């Protein structure tokens, strides 16, 4: 006997369904995560400019203000991230399922999940980062061997390229 498991077909996106999706997104911290994405984007930009010789603290302050400001402005704008996320939830869940998920998040274990999930994600990211860093020496060796086998040059570092 084979049982097929198919996701429920999404129903029409009514105003009520959209409101419930927004409630769910707020409940699970999706709105906060979206705003934090602006800060993460800036931090990535700052890291890529760490060798910038004419960047001052004030330069980075302006860049951070503008990056976070743009993300915040566009978050709820028509066609912004929230509209796109609503469409995603609408695609994958019926209104009834959204209501059931909302009901789950009002239970004690659902409330605990909303508290613990960001911590688990944050700690999981650190675990992933440290694990990936632990592979770096072996990865470097493997890449060098593979490049040598194919007679390709090793990538030059900026310091060795300028010498």
Buried (B, 14 or more C-beta within 10 A) or exposed (E): EEEEEEEEEBBEBEEEBBEBBBBBBEBBBBBEBBBBBBEEBBEEEBEEEEEEEEEEEEEBEEBBEEBBEEBEEBBEEEEBBBBEBBBEBBEEBBBEBBBEBBEBBEEEEBEEBEEEEBEEEEEEEEEEEEEEEEEEEEEEEEEEEEEEEEEEEEEEEEEEEEE
